[in-house]
Amino acid sequence: MTKLPSPCISVCKYKRAGHCIACSMTKDQKSIFKRLKKEKHQQAFVDMLVHQQENMGKFTAWAPAYARKCSKKGVKPPVT
């Protein structure tokens, strides 16, 4: 099983109604992702996060940054 890295891209500024300005996660969502063990649950979380970003807008820098993070860890990025 390949563990996906956290969607966090190490900016962590919660200025958008409790959502990080870089990845859109809340502090609770960051905590939840850390507890996910199965790859399918991690993938579902990332899919949910992408939809959340689309709804909130202005998260265009996240996907390329997360893809770089995944490639550094030797994991195929779940988003393009």
Stockholm file with secondary structure:
# STOCKHOLM 1.0

chainA/1-80         MTKLPSPCISVCKYKRAGHCIACSMTKDQKSIFKRLKKEKHQQAFVDMLVHQQENMGKFTAWAPAYARKCSKKGVKPPVT
#=GR chainA/1-80 SS CCCCCCSCCSCCCEEETTEETTTCCCHHHHHHHHHCCSHHHHHHHHHHHHHHHHHHCCCTTHHHHHHHHHHHTTCCCSCC
#=GC SS_cons        CCCCCCSCCSCCCEEETTEETTTCCCHHHHHHHHHCCSHHHHHHHHHHHHHHHHHHCCCTTHHHHHHHHHHHTTCCCSCC
//
